[in-house]
């Protein structure tokens, strides 16, 4: 019998998870399907098709569960800024003003390039979806039977 101090609904077997394993060094991140989780160990089937891994919870720095794919703000921001920069540079390089030209439209071309490039980058950023993750706590309190001694209690405290 295992009773944890965390609600059972935070992460369940079959969920897509991301695990930061801190030891042995260097730290690494493993993404996969959760097979099971107790106070002592996490079972994980990696997404890359490797063999199921058994990771002691004492070696886990962070456990995250996927909340699905969607728009990522950084993709939108970087797409917009990158597109605006590229559009402005292209427009500036392809337009010029002659010395005898009465009205120079190069600044207008650059402004148009910035706006069109930014809009294209914005749309691209919206179309590139990313996975969203929510950090979940590891089981910290467990009550379990102890042979010949009744019941044992273990507490994991982290700051």
Kinemage of the C-alpha trace (Angstrom):
@kinemage 1
@onewidth
@group {chain A} dominant
@subgroup {mainchain}
@vectorlist {calphas} color= white
{ca unk a 1} P 0.000 0.000 0.000
{ca unk a 2} L 1.385 3.431 -0.941
{ca unk a 3} L -0.302 6.693 0.035
{ca unk a 4} L 1.309 9.879 -1.199
{ca unk a 5} L 0.947 13.426 0.067
{ca unk a 6} L 0.071 14.643 -3.427
{ca unk a 7} L -3.274 14.305 -5.192
{ca unk a 8} L -3.245 11.263 -7.458
{ca unk a 9} L -4.615 13.271 -10.407
{ca unk a 10} L -1.489 15.430 -10.926
{ca unk a 11} L 0.211 12.857 -13.124
{ca unk a 12} L -0.870 9.364 -14.044
{ca unk a 13} L 0.513 6.396 -15.931
{ca unk a 14} L 0.388 6.952 -19.676
{ca unk a 15} L 0.941 10.721 -19.429
{ca unk a 16} L 3.584 12.397 -21.584
{ca unk a 17} L 6.244 13.704 -19.204
{ca unk a 18} L 9.586 15.493 -19.239
{ca unk a 19} L 12.045 14.504 -16.511
{ca unk a 20} L 15.177 16.442 -15.564
{ca unk a 21} L 17.657 13.918 -14.186
{ca unk a 22} L 20.364 15.650 -12.122
{ca unk a 23} L 22.607 12.744 -11.235
{ca unk a 24} L 24.862 11.251 -12.289
{ca unk a 25} L 26.269 14.427 -13.919
{ca unk a 26} L 25.835 15.945 -16.406
{ca unk a 27} L 22.131 16.765 -15.953
{ca unk a 28} L 19.924 15.532 -18.799
{ca unk a 29} L 16.289 15.742 -19.818
{ca unk a 30} L 14.258 12.715 -20.874
{ca unk a 31} L 10.861 12.983 -22.573
{ca unk a 32} L 8.569 9.995 -22.703
{ca unk a 33} L 5.508 8.174 -21.416
{ca unk a 34} L 5.127 7.654 -17.693
{ca unk a 35} L 4.883 3.999 -16.755
{ca unk a 36} L 4.488 4.563 -13.030
{ca unk a 37} L 5.610 6.705 -10.106
{ca unk a 38} L 6.181 5.953 -6.446
{ca unk a 39} L 8.019 7.834 -3.747
{ca unk a 40} L 11.209 5.931 -4.625
{ca unk a 41} L 11.182 5.443 -8.396
{ca unk a 42} L 9.738 6.663 -11.700
{ca unk a 43} L 9.320 4.330 -14.697
{ca unk a 44} L 9.542 5.979 -18.087
{ca unk a 45} L 9.357 4.799 -21.706
{ca unk a 46} L 11.470 7.354 -23.633
{ca unk a 47} L 9.990 8.975 -26.747
{ca unk a 48} L 13.130 8.131 -28.723
{ca unk a 49} L 12.214 4.441 -28.574
{ca unk a 50} L 14.833 3.358 -26.045
{ca unk a 51} L 14.257 0.765 -23.346
{ca unk a 52} L 12.063 1.616 -20.352
{ca unk a 53} L 14.058 3.467 -17.700
{ca unk a 54} L 13.778 3.190 -13.941
{ca unk a 55} L 14.867 6.503 -12.378
{ca unk a 56} L 15.202 6.913 -8.596
{ca unk a 57} L 13.227 10.005 -7.520
{ca unk a 58} L 16.264 11.159 -5.533
{ca unk a 59} L 18.000 11.786 -8.887
{ca unk a 60} L 15.111 13.799 -10.379
{ca unk a 61} L 15.445 17.584 -10.357
{ca unk a 62} L 12.094 18.339 -11.993
{ca unk a 63} L 9.083 16.445 -13.302
{ca unk a 64} L 6.776 18.074 -15.861
{ca unk a 65} L 3.622 16.824 -17.534
{ca unk a 66} L 2.575 17.879 -21.033
{ca unk a 67} L -0.575 19.978 -21.252
{ca unk a 68} L -0.639 19.738 -25.056
{ca unk a 69} L 0.639 21.615 -28.059
{ca unk a 70} L -0.205 25.194 -28.880
{ca unk a 71} L 1.044 28.648 -29.804
{ca unk a 72} L 4.283 29.602 -28.043
{ca unk a 73} L 4.753 33.324 -27.366
{ca unk a 74} L 8.501 33.204 -28.027
{ca unk a 75} L 7.874 31.736 -31.505
{ca unk a 76} L 5.503 34.613 -32.321
{ca unk a 77} L 7.854 37.295 -30.966
{ca unk a 78} L 10.977 35.900 -32.641
{ca unk a 79} L 9.104 35.339 -35.912
{ca unk a 80} L 7.790 38.896 -35.946
{ca unk a 81} L 11.147 40.485 -35.078
{ca unk a 82} L 13.113 38.248 -37.462
{ca unk a 83} L 10.669 38.856 -40.299
{ca unk a 84} L 10.697 42.627 -39.716
{ca unk a 85} L 14.504 42.698 -39.691
{ca unk a 86} L 14.784 40.561 -42.819
{ca unk a 87} L 12.102 42.571 -44.637
{ca unk a 88} L 13.760 45.878 -43.763
{ca unk a 89} L 17.212 44.662 -44.837
{ca unk a 90} L 15.938 43.267 -48.125
{ca unk a 91} L 13.960 46.415 -48.923
{ca unk a 92} L 16.932 48.623 -48.009
{ca unk a 93} L 19.313 46.586 -50.153
{ca unk a 94} L 17.048 46.481 -53.191
{ca unk a 95} L 15.966 50.111 -53.258
{ca unk a 96} L 18.138 53.158 -53.701
{ca unk a 97} L 17.977 56.867 -54.327
{ca unk a 98} L 19.804 58.645 -57.135
{ca unk a 99} L 21.530 61.954 -56.338
{ca unk a 100} L 19.441 63.802 -58.892
{ca unk a 101} L 16.156 62.219 -57.692
{ca unk a 102} L 13.826 64.849 -56.254
{ca unk a 103} L 11.903 62.481 -53.899
{ca unk a 104} L 13.639 59.473 -52.360
{ca unk a 105} L 11.288 56.580 -51.567
{ca unk a 106} L 13.895 54.294 -50.003
{ca unk a 107} L 12.760 55.007 -46.385
{ca unk a 108} L 9.190 54.212 -47.427
{ca unk a 109} L 10.357 50.965 -49.065
{ca unk a 110} L 12.260 49.995 -45.908
{ca unk a 111} L 9.211 50.750 -43.739
{ca unk a 112} L 7.039 48.642 -46.051
{ca unk a 113} L 9.596 45.833 -45.957
{ca unk a 114} L 9.640 45.949 -42.152
{ca unk a 115} L 5.832 45.766 -42.002
{ca unk a 116} L 5.466 42.991 -44.601
{ca unk a 117} L 8.354 40.978 -43.182
{ca unk a 118} L 7.019 41.401 -39.649
{ca unk a 119} L 3.559 40.245 -40.714
{ca unk a 120} L 5.000 37.191 -42.477
{ca unk a 121} L 7.109 36.396 -39.404
{ca unk a 122} L 4.078 36.795 -37.136
{ca unk a 123} L 2.036 34.315 -39.198
{ca unk a 124} L 4.953 31.883 -39.285
{ca unk a 125} L 5.372 32.157 -35.508
{ca unk a 126} L 1.661 31.444 -35.008
{ca unk a 127} L 1.841 28.351 -37.206
{ca unk a 128} L 4.832 26.777 -35.415
{ca unk a 129} L 3.291 24.985 -32.449
{ca unk a 130} L 5.215 24.009 -29.348
{ca unk a 131} L 4.555 21.730 -26.410
{ca unk a 132} L 3.428 23.259 -23.118
{ca unk a 133} L 4.628 21.771 -19.819
{ca unk a 134} L 3.380 22.041 -16.228
{ca unk a 135} L 5.712 21.201 -13.332
{ca unk a 136} L 4.296 18.654 -10.919
{ca unk a 137} L 5.709 17.806 -7.511
{ca unk a 138} L 7.193 14.409 -6.837
{ca unk a 139} L 5.529 12.305 -4.157
{ca unk a 140} L 6.886 13.599 -0.852
{ca unk a 141} L 5.078 11.630 1.836
{ca unk a 142} L 4.482 7.904 1.777
{ca unk a 143} L 2.869 5.492 4.203
{ca unk a 144} L 3.798 1.876 3.653
{ca unk a 145} L 3.722 -1.450 5.487
{ca unk a 146} L 6.953 -2.493 7.180
{ca unk a 147} L 7.349 -6.256 7.697
{ca unk a 148} L 7.354 -7.186 11.411
{ca unk a 149} L 7.125 -3.515 12.487
{ca unk a 150} L 3.651 -2.304 11.484
{ca unk a 151} L 3.522 0.901 9.423
{ca unk a 152} L 6.362 3.196 8.309
{ca unk a 153} L 6.215 6.856 7.301
{ca unk a 154} L 8.735 8.605 5.030
{ca unk a 155} L 8.851 12.332 4.322
{ca unk a 156} L 10.804 14.075 1.564
{ca unk a 157} L 11.410 17.776 2.199
{ca unk a 158} L 12.830 20.097 -0.480
{ca unk a 159} L 13.459 23.820 -0.639
